Amino acid sequence: MSRRSSSTSLAAGPRERDRSRKEEIVHEEGWYNDPYGRHEARWMSDGTPTALVQDAGVESQDPPPDEPITTTLERVAETTAADGSDLKRADDAESQIVNPSAMTQAMNDAGEESIDSSW
């Protein structure tokens, strides 16, 4: 009986550990260092590099190249507020006083300025 349990533990050797490590990586999602070295960070979705990249906190699109990933993925620290303080609520606009006359006058003034500047 002890022999059987030891053979079972041998089956979970390096190959099994490698498989479980790959499964952990495959399911990762979030900002990671760009494995291609083109940008500071790249969004990983289910372990797959996406076109969403980040440099100096600015997001843009750059499709991942058809190259194998040769570096170890490292999670990038979050740069945005996690408490939602950087977000605006949609109903915040309703809390502001709207003056239709002032809005109409501002649009008329802007239209006149653009006509004057084109002459």
C-alpha positions in Angstrom: 0.0 0.0 0.0 2.8 2.4 0.8 4.4 1.5 -2.5 1.3 2.5 -4.4 1.0 5.9 -2.7 4.7 6.6 -3.4 4.2 5.8 -7.1 1.2 8.1 -7.1 3.3 10.9 -5.7 6.0 10.2 -8.3 3.4 10.7 -11.0 2.9 14.2 -9.8 6.6 15.0 -10.6 8.1 17.8 -12.6 5.8 17.2 -15.6 2.6 17.6 -13.4 4.1 20.7 -11.7 4.9 22.3 -15.1 1.3 21.6 -16.3 -0.2 23.2 -13.1 2.2 26.2 -13.5 1.1 26.7 -17.1 -2.6 26.4 -16.1 -2.0 29.2 -13.5 -0.5 31.4 -16.2 -3.2 30.6 -18.7 -5.9 32.0 -16.5 -4.2 35.3 -15.5 -6.0 38.6 -16.4 -4.8 42.1 -15.8 -1.9 44.4 -16.6 1.4 42.7 -17.0 4.8 43.8 -18.3 4.7 43.7 -22.1 6.2 40.3 -22.9 7.3 41.6 -26.3 9.2 44.7 -24.8 7.4 47.2 -27.0 5.3 48.9 -24.3 5.4 49.3 -20.5 2.4 47.1 -20.0 0.0 44.8 -21.9 -3.4 43.6 -20.8 -3.6 39.9 -20.5 -7.0 38.2 -20.9 -7.1 34.5 -19.8 -3.4 34.4 -20.2 -3.4 35.7 -23.7 -1.8 39.0 -24.7 -4.3 41.5 -26.1 -3.9 44.6 -28.3 -4.6 46.9 -25.2 -1.2 48.4 -24.1 -0.2 51.1 -21.7 2.7 53.6 -21.7 3.1 56.3 -19.0 -0.5 55.6 -17.9 -1.9 56.2 -21.4 -3.8 53.3 -23.0 -3.6 52.6 -26.7 -3.9 49.6 -29.1 -1.1 47.6 -30.6 -1.9 44.0 -31.7 0.5 41.5 -30.2 3.1 40.2 -32.7 3.2 36.6 -33.9 6.1 35.8 -31.6 6.3 33.4 -28.7 6.4 34.8 -25.2 9.9 34.2 -23.9 9.8 36.3 -20.7 8.2 35.6 -17.4 5.0 37.6 -16.9 5.1 40.1 -14.0 1.9 41.9 -12.8 2.1 45.7 -13.1 1.0 47.7 -10.1 -2.4 49.4 -10.5 -2.1 53.1 -11.3 -5.7 54.1 -10.9 -7.7 54.6 -7.8 -9.4 51.4 -6.8 -12.0 53.2 -4.6 -13.7 54.8 -7.6 -12.7 58.3 -6.7 -11.5 58.8 -10.3 -14.9 58.0 -11.8 -17.8 60.4 -12.5 -21.4 59.4 -12.0 -23.8 59.7 -14.9 -26.4 61.5 -12.8 -23.9 64.2 -11.7 -24.9 66.2 -14.7 -28.5 66.3 -13.3 -27.2 68.1 -10.1 -26.0 71.1 -12.1 -28.4 74.0 -12.9 -29.1 74.3 -16.6 -29.9 77.7 -18.0 -31.3 77.2 -21.6 -31.0 80.9 -22.4 -27.3 81.0 -21.5 -26.7 77.8 -23.5 -28.4 79.2 -26.6 -26.5 82.5 -26.3 -23.2 80.6 -26.0 -24.0 78.5 -29.1 -24.9 81.7 -31.0 -21.7 83.4 -29.9 -19.6 80.4 -31.0 -21.3 80.3 -34.4 -20.8 84.0 -35.0 -17.1 83.6 -34.0 -16.6 80.8 -36.5 -18.3 82.8 -39.3 -16.2 85.9 -38.5 -13.0 83.9 -38.5 -13.7 82.4 -41.9 -14.1 85.8 -43.6 
